[in-house]
């Protein structure tokens, strides 16, 4: 089976919204307009589940996917229809071996068992069966279930040129996936994936349109639904590891839409630059620019425009953040009809801050 997982290590952008309350920073009484949205430290290519055995471990955050597979057994008896395939991961990954044993009948139907043996000793066993669809030419219907309680159903139709149209439904521990699209001969997937976690009130939790180009570039346009938030994101991952990320985050409890809009670019080592603008219901805006190092430290600059004043910038600042979240810098407040005031700001790793040496 062709691989149908596309993953990259990521820091979920959705998690970054936890600190965002959508309130308007108050500089009218020398309050602070320090940005509340952290820099985007990474971006995600959403998971696409697959009956391809190796895909089950893709996206593992603990040890990463296997970097070298070796096929130890690959046999097929054309007289009996029996087939067997044993693959071993010799470098990286959580799965040690994948063992598939099955039988194909003369009418192109069949069944097989795939056992995933993990390095910690536990195993997961999937039972699959497949048969031609008598009412749909060139279409094969699959069903599957695991001993862990997961289930699968799918329809695959040959559309010519080595490409296959697929409609797959997965019920897994983390939730339910619906996959619809074209798998090309070279394993590229172009289509739509919908995910729903039954434990959340949103249904679905996210929808993504996946495009995989011939040069290895993968682009996903994703819409994610959270409590009072809708996230619209576009992630483009190049083959060498660089990626670009643009987004619009909308708090449905506010009138403005979106509340945040921005874009970033990163190289393959995680260093990059970008920024965003935060919009408020009263017309105020907070513009942020960031230069991010591969170790997670970054330089941040911002400009806040209070809509209630005529001056274009009411407060601006510059802070260098260390990789542990601590930082230091200055804040310059422009006072209507008065002198500007510059203060030093110190930020602790826990997010608390102190201001002194105002002048």
Order of alpha helices (4+ residues) and beta strands (2+ residues): beta-beta-beta-beta-beta-beta-beta-beta-beta-beta-beta-beta-beta-beta-beta-beta-beta-beta-beta-beta-beta-beta
